[in-house]
Amino acid sequence: MTSFEGFRCTDCGATVDEEGSTACPACGGVLDASYDLAGVSLDRESFEEREGAWGHRELLPLVPSGMGEGETPLVAAPRLADELGVETLHVKDEGHNPTGSVTDRGMALVAAAADRGGADTLALATTGNGGQSAAAYAARAGLLSRVFVPSRATFVNKAMINVHGGDMRVVEGRFDDAHESYETEREELPAADEETWFPAGAFDSPYRHEGAKPVYYEAVEALEWSVPDAVVVPVAHGAVVAGVWKAARELERLGLTERTPRVFAAQPEGCAPVVEAVESGDDPAPWDVPDTVVGTLEVPDPAGGLPAVEAVRASGGTGVAVDDEDALDTAATVAQHEGLEISVACGVAAAGAWQLREDGELAADDTVLLVNTGAGSKDADVVRSRLMGRGM
């Protein structure tokens, strides 16, 4: 049984109880799932006895049938911990999800909600991974998918959108250009009245960030209910960092853990609106000129920028921005020292951890958790080009 009560608008406070809800019907704001945690009776053993990625059903708005997402490995990285100068370092490897990214967790919920709500099409603008995931989960649910990607999206993402049967619009430029094209076509859709679109982008509905919560649940269980001191998350739209922090608070409120971790947002220097907002104390503002080779994180106006900033601040963490070369070099270092194939986005988080250690934000006795948001094979050409440029 779930403790799900309904959705609450983070802007105006209105409540909505329809299972297939997307945005707030009163103001168009972002919806967030709320739960009656006081009525939940759970212990560690009951969680540990369950199998499957959606074993934390009491803390989710719905449980999808899915296709094997979740239950990703938590990999110890002792050599990197020694080099970083911390007690332990673990990588939560989301590259093991069906389409190779953490997005699959939330998209499984999105597809289920769309199907139950009577929609026939998942639609979104994306830097790439979200489109591949949406096309796959739409196919699984018997839905259509409409995906708008910038021309700079990776070949792997674009190819697999087509392979899964998705209708892909490649838009010249960057993410904002793809998003503008998506919005234009969505506005024209009611006149055509041919399809019922369910918005599948981050924070376009409550499901993507709710689906990210088990990343933290699973990590803490794998650590035998020991809470990491720091969780370093690469940030694009902010769904993962917001989901991780929400999950941490839920476990603490349920008495399953005794404290919460500090959560750190890592972004490339060429596109760091969340980091800039954390440092300035202001709300996130759109990044004027995004420019980074880390395409999955090149989101100048993140849909969940404010929830991400609020999560980092509330946890006692901070933001960290690193240059592209450091991110690429660190991704290669992780592969060469630990054998782990991480995404360039995780290279940003790993390089960020080194910067945080130098700045005194991480201590020698800390347990650090890095979230690898995608499979390293998706970025192999970028990292290899960097190595070749260094004569390696």
ChimeraX attribute file (.defattr): number of C-alpha atoms within 10 A of each C-alpha:
attribute: neighborCount
match mode: 1-to-1
recipient: residues
	/A:1	10
	/A:2	16
	/A:3	17
	/A:4	18
	/A:5	15
	/A:6	18
	/A:7	25
	/A:8	21
	/A:9	21
	/A:10	15
	/A:11	13
	/A:12	14
	/A:13	16
	/A:14	15
	/A:15	19
	/A:16	21
	/A:17	12
	/A:18	11
	/A:19	15
	/A:20	20
	/A:21	20
	/A:22	25
	/A:23	21
	/A:24	24
	/A:25	13
	/A:26	13
	/A:27	12
	/A:28	13
	/A:29	20
	/A:30	22
	/A:31	27
	/A:32	22
	/A:33	21
	/A:34	16
	/A:35	18
	/A:36	13
	/A:37	18
	/A:38	9
	/A:39	9
	/A:40	14
	/A:41	10
	/A:42	15
	/A:43	11
	/A:44	13
	/A:45	8
	/A:46	11
	/A:47	15
	/A:48	13
	/A:49	8
	/A:50	11
	/A:51	10
	/A:52	11
	/A:53	20
	/A:54	22
	/A:55	19
	/A:56	20
	/A:57	16
	/A:58	19
	/A:59	25
	/A:60	23
	/A:61	23
	/A:62	20
	/A:63	19
	/A:64	18
	/A:65	14
	/A:66	21
	/A:67	15
	/A:68	16
	/A:69	24
	/A:70	23
	/A:71	21
	/A:72	19
	/A:73	16
	/A:74	21
	/A:75	17
	/A:76	15
	/A:77	18
	/A:78	16
	/A:79	14
	/A:80	18
	/A:81	18
	/A:82	13
	/A:83	9
	/A:84	21
	/A:85	18
	/A:86	18
	/A:87	14
	/A:88	20
	/A:89	22
	/A:90	22
	/A:91	22
	/A:92	21
	/A:93	28
	/A:94	28
	/A:95	25
	/A:96	20
	/A:97	22
	/A:98	19
	/A:99	23
	/A:100	22
	/A:101	24
	/A:102	30
	/A:103	29
	/A:104	30
	/A:105	30
	/A:106	27
	/A:107	31
	/A:108	27
	/A:109	26
	/A:110	31
	/A:111	31
	/A:112	21
	/A:113	25
	/A:114	25
	/A:115	19
	/A:116	12
	/A:117	15
	/A:118	12
	/A:119	18
	/A:120	21
	/A:121	24
	/A:122	28
	/A:123	25
	/A:124	25
	/A:125	28
	/A:126	26
	/A:127	26
	/A:128	25
	/A:129	26
	/A:130	27
	/A:131	32
	/A:132	29
	/A:133	28
	/A:134	34
	/A:135	29
	/A:136	29
	/A:137	27
	/A:138	27
	/A:139	17
	/A:140	16
	/A:141	16
	/A:142	13
	/A:143	19
	/A:144	23
	/A:145	27
	/A:146	25
	/A:147	28
	/A:148	25
	/A:149	32
	/A:150	24
	/A:151	19
	/A:152	17
	/A:153	20
	/A:154	19
	/A:155	13
	/A:156	14
	/A:157	20
	/A:158	23
	/A:159	13
	/A:160	19
	/A:161	25
	/A:162	16
	/A:163	12
	/A:164	18
	/A:165	15
	/A:166	26
	/A:167	16
	/A:168	19
	/A:169	17
	/A:170	17
	/A:171	21
	/A:172	12
	/A:173	13
	/A:174	21
	/A:175	28
	/A:176	20
	/A:177	18
	/A:178	24
	/A:179	21
	/A:180	14
	/A:181	18
	/A:182	21
	/A:183	15
	/A:184	11
	/A:185	11
	/A:186	14
	/A:187	9
	/A:188	10
	/A:189	14
	/A:190	12
	/A:191	7
	/A:192	7
	/A:193	8
	/A:194	9
	/A:195	12
	/A:196	17
	/A:197	20
	/A:198	26
	/A:199	22
	/A:200	31
	/A:201	24
	/A:202	26
	/A:203	25
	/A:204	21
	/A:205	23
	/A:206	28
	/A:207	31
	/A:208	25
	/A:209	27
	/A:210	27
	/A:211	28
	/A:212	26
	/A:213	26
	/A:214	25
	/A:215	24
	/A:216	25
	/A:217	20
	/A:218	23
	/A:219	24
	/A:220	20
	/A:221	16
	/A:222	14
	/A:223	12
	/A:224	11
	/A:225	16
	/A:226	15
	/A:227	23
	/A:228	22
	/A:229	17
	/A:230	24
	/A:231	25
	/A:232	28
	/A:233	29
	/A:234	29
	/A:235	33
	/A:236	31
	/A:237	26
	/A:238	26
	/A:239	27
	/A:240	30
	/A:241	32
	/A:242	26
	/A:243	22
	/A:244	27
	/A:245	25
	/A:246	18
	/A:247	21
	/A:248	24
	/A:249	16
	/A:250	19
	/A:251	21
	/A:252	14
	/A:253	15
	/A:254	16
	/A:255	14
	/A:256	17
	/A:257	17
	/A:258	12
	/A:259	16
	/A:260	21
	/A:261	20
	/A:262	24
	/A:263	28
	/A:264	31
	/A:265	29
	/A:266	30
	/A:267	34
	/A:268	33
	/A:269	18
	/A:270	21
	/A:271	27
	/A:272	31
	/A:273	30
	/A:274	37
	/A:275	26
	/A:276	21
	/A:277	20
	/A:278	22
	/A:279	14
	/A:280	10
	/A:281	11
	/A:282	12
	/A:283	15
	/A:284	23
	/A:285	16
	/A:286	15
	/A:287	18
	/A:288	11
	/A:289	9
	/A:290	20
	/A:291	18
	/A:292	18
	/A:293	18
	/A:294	23
	/A:295	22
	/A:296	25
	/A:297	26
	/A:298	26
	/A:299	25
	/A:300	25
	/A:301	21
	/A:302	25
	/A:303	18
	/A:304	24
	/A:305	27
	/A:306	20
	/A:307	24
	/A:308	31
	/A:309	29
	/A:310	18
	/A:311	24
	/A:312	23
	/A:313	18
	/A:314	13
	/A:315	17
	/A:316	13
	/A:317	20
	/A:318	23
	/A:319	25
	/A:320	26
	/A:321	25
	/A:322	23
	/A:323	18
	/A:324	22
	/A:325	17
	/A:326	17
	/A:327	27
	/A:328	26
	/A:329	20
	/A:330	23
	/A:331	27
	/A:332	25
	/A:333	18
	/A:334	19
	/A:335	14
	/A:336	11
	/A:337	12
	/A:338	15
	/A:339	11
	/A:340	19
	/A:341	23
	/A:342	28
	/A:343	30
	/A:344	33
	/A:345	32
	/A:346	32
	/A:347	32
	/A:348	34
	/A:349	33
	/A:350	31
	/A:351	27
	/A:352	29
	/A:353	26
	/A:354	18
	/A:355	17
	/A:356	20
	/A:357	15
	/A:358	13
	/A:359	10
	/A:360	9
	/A:361	15
	/A:362	21
	/A:363	18
	/A:364	14
	/A:365	11
	/A:366	16
	/A:367	20
	/A:368	23
	/A:369	30
	/A:370	24
	/A:371	28
	/A:372	29
	/A:373	28
	/A:374	26
	/A:375	24
	/A:376	24
	/A:377	16
	/A:378	20
	/A:379	23
	/A:380	16
	/A:381	12
	/A:382	15
	/A:383	22
	/A:384	15
	/A:385	13
	/A:386	15
	/A:387	14
	/A:388	9
	/A:389	9
	/A:390	9
	/A:391	7
	/A:392	8
